[in-house]
Amino acid sequence: MSIALFLLNLIFAPQTALLPAATPSPAVFTVVAPPILEARPISVQSNKLSNLPSRLPHYTVTATVYTPSVDQTDDEPFITADNSRIPRNHSSKTRWVALSRDLLQRWGGPLDYGDAVRISGLSPELDGVYTVHDTMNRRHRHCIDVLMNEREIEGRMDDIDFGRWEKVKITKVTSSSSEWSEG
């Protein structure tokens, strides 16, 4: 210890607070009995269930596929309209979709960025639940654009049933029905 530090400790001695000695307090225990459950009959009132919708609302749209390239998007192809970044090695398993503006809440539509939508009517491998991350050009109405990788599209665009689908059904997926898939 240096002389200066020694002198400071000597002149300004550290203060210690005196605390009262801890005395042990007697322990108090409370015994709580479990509640007694009685079996009661349950009656289902059919009029309460009649207020529920029989099916979730769905929308019939035209679907196409797109890739993150400058000729199909804007000058930032890997950044979506909600500022999500498309992974460089993405595939159709990424399950992202762009919607036309008439379907987005920002322009008065029913869906918003981040919503999950169930898409059916594309193909067995592409049907499923997608997340809304992007917006299509303003010239499109009642359309969706499924994000795919260029490698997956090569050779398939010549197929008659690939690339553009009419009468595709989309339904907003609620959190309670996200695990359930309709056959």
Contacts in CASP RR format, 6 or more apart in sequence:
PFRMAT RR
TARGET T0000
AUTHOR 0000-0000-0000
METHOD contacts of the structure
MODEL  1
MSIALFLLNLIFAPQTALLPAATPSPAVFTVVAPPILEARPISVQSNKLS
NLPSRLPHYTVTATVYTPSVDQTDDEPFITADNSRIPRNHSSKTRWVALS
RDLLQRWGGPLDYGDAVRISGLSPELDGVYTVHDTMNRRHRHCIDVLMNE
REIEGRMDDIDFGRWEKVKITKVTSSSSEWSEG
56 171 0 8 1.000
56 172 0 8 1.000
56 174 0 8 1.000
56 177 0 8 1.000
57 110 0 8 1.000
57 171 0 8 1.000
57 172 0 8 1.000
58 169 0 8 1.000
58 170 0 8 1.000
58 171 0 8 1.000
59 103 0 8 1.000
59 110 0 8 1.000
59 142 0 8 1.000
59 169 0 8 1.000
59 170 0 8 1.000
59 171 0 8 1.000
60 142 0 8 1.000
60 167 0 8 1.000
60 168 0 8 1.000
60 169 0 8 1.000
61 100 0 8 1.000
61 103 0 8 1.000
61 142 0 8 1.000
61 143 0 8 1.000
61 144 0 8 1.000
61 168 0 8 1.000
61 169 0 8 1.000
61 170 0 8 1.000
62 142 0 8 1.000
62 143 0 8 1.000
62 144 0 8 1.000
62 164 0 8 1.000
62 165 0 8 1.000
62 166 0 8 1.000
62 167 0 8 1.000
62 168 0 8 1.000
63 119 0 8 1.000
63 121 0 8 1.000
63 122 0 8 1.000
63 143 0 8 1.000
63 144 0 8 1.000
63 145 0 8 1.000
63 146 0 8 1.000
63 164 0 8 1.000
63 165 0 8 1.000
63 168 0 8 1.000
64 143 0 8 1.000
64 144 0 8 1.000
64 145 0 8 1.000
64 146 0 8 1.000
64 163 0 8 1.000
64 164 0 8 1.000
64 165 0 8 1.000
65 145 0 8 1.000
65 146 0 8 1.000
65 147 0 8 1.000
65 148 0 8 1.000
65 153 0 8 1.000
65 162 0 8 1.000
65 163 0 8 1.000
66 72 0 8 1.000
66 73 0 8 1.000
66 98 0 8 1.000
66 145 0 8 1.000
66 146 0 8 1.000
66 147 0 8 1.000
66 148 0 8 1.000
67 147 0 8 1.000
67 148 0 8 1.000
67 149 0 8 1.000
67 150 0 8 1.000
67 153 0 8 1.000
68 77 0 8 1.000
68 78 0 8 1.000
68 86 0 8 1.000
68 90 0 8 1.000
68 147 0 8 1.000
69 77 0 8 1.000
69 150 0 8 1.000
70 77 0 8 1.000
77 86 0 8 1.000
78 85 0 8 1.000
78 86 0 8 1.000
78 88 0 8 1.000
79 85 0 8 1.000
79 86 0 8 1.000
80 86 0 8 1.000
80 96 0 8 1.000
80 98 0 8 1.000
80 133 0 8 1.000
80 134 0 8 1.000
81 98 0 8 1.000
81 113 0 8 1.000
81 133 0 8 1.000
81 134 0 8 1.000
81 135 0 8 1.000
82 113 0 8 1.000
82 114 0 8 1.000
82 132 0 8 1.000
82 133 0 8 1.000
82 134 0 8 1.000
84 96 0 8 1.000
84 133 0 8 1.000
86 94 0 8 1.000
86 96 0 8 1.000
86 147 0 8 1.000
87 94 0 8 1.000
89 149 0 8 1.000
90 96 0 8 1.000
90 147 0 8 1.000
90 149 0 8 1.000
91 148 0 8 1.000
91 149 0 8 1.000
91 152 0 8 1.000
92 125 0 8 1.000
92 126 0 8 1.000
92 146 0 8 1.000
92 147 0 8 1.000
92 148 0 8 1.000
92 149 0 8 1.000
92 152 0 8 1.000
94 147 0 8 1.000
95 128 0 8 1.000
95 129 0 8 1.000
95 130 0 8 1.000
95 131 0 8 1.000
96 130 0 8 1.000
96 131 0 8 1.000
96 132 0 8 1.000
96 133 0 8 1.000
96 134 0 8 1.000
96 147 0 8 1.000
97 117 0 8 1.000
97 119 0 8 1.000
97 130 0 8 1.000
97 131 0 8 1.000
97 132 0 8 1.000
97 133 0 8 1.000
97 134 0 8 1.000
97 144 0 8 1.000
97 145 0 8 1.000
97 146 0 8 1.000
97 147 0 8 1.000
98 132 0 8 1.000
98 133 0 8 1.000
98 134 0 8 1.000
98 135 0 8 1.000
98 136 0 8 1.000
98 144 0 8 1.000
98 145 0 8 1.000
98 147 0 8 1.000
99 111 0 8 1.000
99 132 0 8 1.000
99 134 0 8 1.000
99 135 0 8 1.000
99 136 0 8 1.000
99 143 0 8 1.000
99 144 0 8 1.000
99 145 0 8 1.000
100 135 0 8 1.000
100 136 0 8 1.000
100 140 0 8 1.000
100 141 0 8 1.000
100 142 0 8 1.000
100 143 0 8 1.000
100 144 0 8 1.000
101 107 0 8 1.000
101 135 0 8 1.000
101 136 0 8 1.000
101 138 0 8 1.000
101 140 0 8 1.000
102 108 0 8 1.000
102 109 0 8 1.000
102 141 0 8 1.000
102 142 0 8 1.000
103 109 0 8 1.000
103 110 0 8 1.000
103 111 0 8 1.000
103 142 0 8 1.000
103 144 0 8 1.000
104 111 0 8 1.000
104 112 0 8 1.000
104 113 0 8 1.000
104 132 0 8 1.000
104 135 0 8 1.000
105 111 0 8 1.000
105 112 0 8 1.000
106 112 0 8 1.000
110 172 0 8 1.000
111 117 0 8 1.000
111 132 0 8 1.000
111 172 0 8 1.000
112 132 0 8 1.000
113 132 0 8 1.000
113 133 0 8 1.000
114 131 0 8 1.000
114 132 0 8 1.000
114 133 0 8 1.000
115 131 0 8 1.000
115 132 0 8 1.000
115 172 0 8 1.000
115 173 0 8 1.000
116 129 0 8 1.000
116 130 0 8 1.000
116 131 0 8 1.000
116 132 0 8 1.000
116 172 0 8 1.000
116 173 0 8 1.000
116 178 0 8 1.000
117 129 0 8 1.000
117 130 0 8 1.000
117 131 0 8 1.000
117 132 0 8 1.000
117 170 0 8 1.000
117 171 0 8 1.000
117 172 0 8 1.000
117 173 0 8 1.000
118 128 0 8 1.000
118 129 0 8 1.000
118 170 0 8 1.000
118 171 0 8 1.000
118 173 0 8 1.000
118 181 0 8 1.000
118 182 0 8 1.000
119 126 0 8 1.000
119 127 0 8 1.000
119 128 0 8 1.000
119 129 0 8 1.000
119 130 0 8 1.000
119 144 0 8 1.000
119 146 0 8 1.000
119 168 0 8 1.000
119 169 0 8 1.000
119 170 0 8 1.000
120 127 0 8 1.000
120 128 0 8 1.000
120 168 0 8 1.000
120 169 0 8 1.000
120 182 0 8 1.000
121 127 0 8 1.000
121 165 0 8 1.000
121 167 0 8 1.000
121 168 0 8 1.000
121 169 0 8 1.000
122 146 0 8 1.000
122 165 0 8 1.000
122 168 0 8 1.000
123 161 0 8 1.000
123 162 0 8 1.000
126 146 0 8 1.000
128 181 0 8 1.000
129 173 0 8 1.000
129 178 0 8 1.000
130 146 0 8 1.000
133 147 0 8 1.000
134 145 0 8 1.000
134 147 0 8 1.000
136 143 0 8 1.000
136 144 0 8 1.000
136 145 0 8 1.000
144 168 0 8 1.000
144 170 0 8 1.000
156 162 0 8 1.000
156 163 0 8 1.000
157 163 0 8 1.000
END
